[in-house]
Amino acid sequence: MKTPATRRQIARGAAAARGFTLIEIILATLLLSLGLVVAFASLHSANGSVQRADAAAARNEHLRAVQGFLYRILQSAQPMTLARDASSQQVAWLQGSEQQVRFVAPMPGYMSRGGPYAVTLRIAPSPDGHGNGLFFSYAMLVDGKALASDAKRPAEQLLDGIAQARFEYRGLNEQAVAGPWHSTWRRPSQLPLEVRLVLRFNDAARPWPPFATALPLGFAQARADDGNRMRDSGDGP
């Protein structure tokens, strides 16, 4: 005969043998699914943050590379004839407007075939229709004229997504100090002291570090001209 204690032990053993109920299994599955959803959401968010950080770093690196190239090419501008006015025979060393600057400079070794090149930096609409772009083109000069084959080469786009941009120039004023910035270079037979590019992207979060560079030969020429004026006026040594 089974005692009450024995019956209780048998009942507990039977309950343990039955395992989990259906409701318990469903709740466990729901909790597991919720945990997986939270884990995947966190992983996706972290992956998106990494991708955005990588994209921002790539954009910043590209901007630094473009500015470095602009520094090098503008600082190497040469006091050489870019164009000649047929009527007055006046020569132009640098032609500068808001949207374009043209000058003579040597190309880096991997781009050059030797000799001087006519270089053009231009702000123009992007082919994709998303704002403006900064374009760079060059053509080898032979006897003061650009090679036709080089002139037909399509311009290379350095930047895209530009909302507004303009080139500005300045030289010495009458007091022989750096004058104000102008949107047009009015002394084409001289090189300016400095050139800068004022630029704003369509994406407000995309930075454009202030860019201005001195033209060493322009500065040297301006100082020489200033010295000549002083000697002609009797104020020089």
C-alpha positions as CSV (number, residue, x, y, z in Angstrom):
1,M,0.0,0.0,0.0
2,K,1.3,3.4,-1.0
3,T,1.7,6.0,1.7
4,P,0.9,9.7,1.1
5,A,4.6,10.5,0.9
6,T,5.0,7.9,-1.8
7,R,2.1,9.3,-3.8
8,R,3.6,12.8,-3.6
9,Q,6.9,11.6,-4.9
10,I,5.2,9.8,-7.8
11,A,3.2,12.9,-8.6
12,R,6.4,15.0,-8.7
13,G,8.2,12.5,-10.9
14,A,5.2,12.4,-13.3
15,A,5.2,16.3,-13.5
16,A,8.9,16.3,-14.2
17,A,8.5,13.7,-16.9
18,R,5.9,15.8,-18.7
19,G,8.5,18.5,-19.4
20,F,7.6,22.1,-20.6
21,T,4.1,23.0,-21.5
22,L,3.2,24.5,-24.9
23,I,2.8,28.0,-23.4
24,E,6.2,27.8,-21.8
25,I,7.8,26.8,-25.1
26,I,6.0,29.6,-27.0
27,L,7.2,32.2,-24.4
28,A,10.7,30.9,-24.6
29,T,10.7,31.2,-28.4
30,L,9.3,34.7,-28.2
31,L,12.0,35.8,-25.8
32,L,14.7,34.2,-27.9
33,S,13.3,35.9,-31.1
34,L,13.2,39.3,-29.3
35,G,16.8,38.8,-28.2
36,L,17.9,38.1,-31.7
37,V,16.0,41.1,-33.1
38,V,17.7,43.4,-30.6
39,A,21.1,41.8,-31.3
40,F,20.7,42.2,-35.1
41,A,19.4,45.8,-34.7
42,S,22.4,46.7,-32.6
43,L,24.8,45.0,-35.1
44,H,23.1,46.8,-38.0
45,S,23.3,50.2,-36.2
46,A,27.0,49.6,-35.4
47,N,27.7,48.6,-39.0
48,G,26.0,51.7,-40.3
49,S,28.0,53.9,-37.9
50,V,31.2,52.3,-39.1
51,Q,30.2,52.8,-42.8
52,R,29.3,56.4,-42.2
53,A,32.6,57.0,-40.4
54,D,34.5,55.3,-43.2
55,A,32.6,57.4,-45.9
56,A,33.3,60.6,-44.0
57,A,37.0,59.7,-43.6
58,A,37.2,58.9,-47.3
59,R,35.6,62.3,-48.2
60,N,37.9,64.2,-45.9
61,E,40.9,62.3,-47.4
62,H,39.7,63.2,-50.9
63,L,39.4,66.9,-50.0
64,R,42.9,66.9,-48.5
65,A,44.2,65.3,-51.7
66,V,42.4,67.9,-53.9
67,Q,43.6,70.8,-51.8
68,G,47.2,69.4,-51.9
69,F,47.0,69.2,-55.7
70,L,45.6,72.8,-55.9
71,Y,48.4,74.0,-53.7
72,R,51.1,72.4,-55.8
73,I,49.8,73.3,-59.2
74,L,49.0,77.0,-58.3
75,Q,52.3,77.5,-56.5
76,S,54.1,76.3,-59.7
77,A,52.5,78.9,-61.9
78,Q,55.1,80.4,-64.3
79,P,55.5,83.9,-65.7
80,M,55.1,82.6,-69.3
81,T,52.9,83.7,-72.1
82,L,49.5,82.0,-72.0
83,A,47.8,84.2,-74.6
84,R,48.7,87.2,-76.7
85,D,46.3,90.0,-77.7
86,A,46.6,90.3,-81.5
87,S,46.0,94.0,-81.6
88,S,48.0,95.3,-78.7
89,Q,50.5,92.4,-78.5
90,Q,50.0,92.4,-74.8
91,V,50.7,89.0,-73.2
92,A,48.7,87.2,-70.5
93,W,50.4,85.1,-67.9
94,L,47.3,84.4,-65.9
95,Q,43.7,84.8,-66.8
96,G,41.4,84.7,-63.8
97,S,37.6,85.1,-63.3
98,E,35.1,83.9,-60.7
99,Q,34.5,80.6,-62.4
100,Q,37.9,79.9,-64.1
101,V,41.6,80.4,-63.7
102,R,44.2,79.7,-66.5
103,F,47.9,79.8,-66.2
104,V,51.2,78.2,-67.3
105,A,52.8,75.5,-65.1
106,P,54.8,72.3,-65.4
107,M,53.0,69.1,-64.8
108,P,54.0,66.5,-62.2
109,G,56.3,63.8,-63.6
110,Y,53.7,61.1,-64.1
111,M,51.5,63.5,-66.2
112,S,54.2,65.4,-68.1
113,R,55.9,64.9,-71.4
114,G,58.2,67.8,-70.6
115,G,57.8,71.5,-71.2
116,P,55.2,74.0,-70.0
117,Y,51.5,73.4,-70.0
118,A,48.4,75.6,-70.1
119,V,46.4,74.7,-67.0
120,T,42.7,75.4,-66.5
121,L,40.8,75.1,-63.2
122,R,37.1,75.7,-63.8
123,I,33.8,75.6,-61.9
124,A,31.0,74.2,-64.1
125,P,27.8,72.1,-63.9
126,S,28.5,68.4,-63.1
127,P,27.5,65.9,-65.8
128,D,25.3,64.1,-63.3
129,G,23.2,67.2,-62.8
130,H,23.8,67.4,-59.0
131,G,25.2,70.9,-58.6
132,N,28.5,72.1,-59.9
133,G,31.9,70.5,-60.1
134,L,35.6,71.6,-60.0
135,F,37.3,70.5,-63.3
136,F,41.0,70.4,-64.2
137,S,42.4,70.3,-67.7
138,Y,45.8,70.8,-69.2
139,A,47.4,71.0,-72.6
140,M,51.1,71.1,-73.6
141,L,52.3,74.5,-75.0
142,V,54.3,74.4,-78.2
143,D,55.4,77.8,-79.6
144,G,52.9,79.5,-77.3
145,K,49.9,77.4,-78.5
146,A,48.2,74.4,-76.9
147,L,48.4,71.1,-78.7
148,A,45.2,70.3,-80.4
149,S,45.2,66.7,-79.2
150,D,45.6,67.8,-75.6
151,A,42.9,70.5,-75.9
152,K,40.4,67.8,-77.0
153,R,41.1,65.7,-73.9
154,P,38.1,65.8,-71.5
155,A,38.5,67.7,-68.3
156,E,39.0,65.7,-65.1
157,Q,36.5,66.3,-62.3
158,L,38.2,66.9,-59.0
159,L,35.1,67.7,-56.9
160,D,31.3,67.3,-57.2
161,G,28.2,68.4,-55.3
162,I,29.2,72.1,-55.2
163,A,26.5,74.6,-54.4
164,Q,28.5,77.7,-54.8
165,A,32.2,78.4,-55.6
166,R,34.4,81.2,-56.9
167,F,38.0,82.0,-57.4
168,E,39.5,85.2,-55.9
169,Y,42.8,87.0,-56.5
170,R,44.9,89.7,-54.9
171,G,48.1,91.5,-55.5
172,L,50.0,94.5,-54.2
173,N,48.1,97.8,-53.8
174,E,49.6,101.3,-54.3
175,Q,51.1,101.1,-50.8
176,A,53.0,98.0,-51.8
177,V,51.1,95.8,-49.4
178,A,48.6,93.0,-50.1
179,G,45.4,94.5,-51.4
180,P,41.8,93.3,-51.1
181,W,40.5,90.1,-52.8
182,H,38.9,90.5,-56.2
183,S,36.8,88.1,-58.3
184,T,38.7,89.0,-61.4
185,W,42.4,89.3,-62.0
186,R,42.9,92.6,-63.7
187,R,46.7,92.4,-64.4
188,P,47.0,89.4,-66.8
189,S,50.6,90.2,-67.6
190,Q,51.5,89.7,-63.9
191,L,51.0,86.8,-61.5
192,P,48.9,87.5,-58.4
193,L,50.3,87.3,-54.9
194,E,47.6,84.8,-53.8
195,V,44.7,82.8,-55.2
196,R,41.9,81.4,-53.1
197,L,38.9,79.2,-53.8
198,V,35.8,80.0,-51.8
199,L,33.5,77.0,-51.9
200,R,30.3,75.5,-50.3
201,F,28.9,72.0,-50.9
202,N,25.2,71.1,-51.3
203,D,25.7,68.9,-48.3
204,A,26.0,71.3,-45.3
205,A,27.7,68.6,-43.3
206,R,30.5,68.3,-45.9
207,P,33.3,70.7,-44.9
208,W,35.6,72.7,-47.2
209,P,38.6,73.9,-45.2
210,P,39.6,77.5,-46.2
211,F,41.9,77.4,-49.2
212,A,44.3,80.2,-50.2
213,T,47.8,79.8,-51.6
214,A,50.6,82.2,-52.4
215,L,52.2,82.2,-55.8
216,P,56.0,82.6,-55.1
217,L,56.9,83.9,-58.5
218,G,54.0,86.4,-58.3
219,F,55.3,87.7,-55.0
220,A,58.9,87.9,-56.3
221,Q,57.8,89.8,-59.4
222,A,55.7,92.2,-57.3
223,R,58.6,92.9,-55.0
224,A,60.9,93.5,-58.0
225,D,58.4,95.8,-59.6
226,D,58.0,97.7,-56.3
227,G,61.8,98.0,-56.1
228,N,62.0,99.4,-59.6
229,R,59.3,102.0,-58.8
230,M,61.2,103.1,-55.8
231,R,64.4,103.5,-57.7
232,D,62.6,105.4,-60.5
233,S,61.1,107.8,-57.9
234,G,64.5,108.2,-56.2
235,D,63.4,106.6,-53.0
236,G,65.4,103.4,-53.5
237,P,68.9,102.6,-52.5
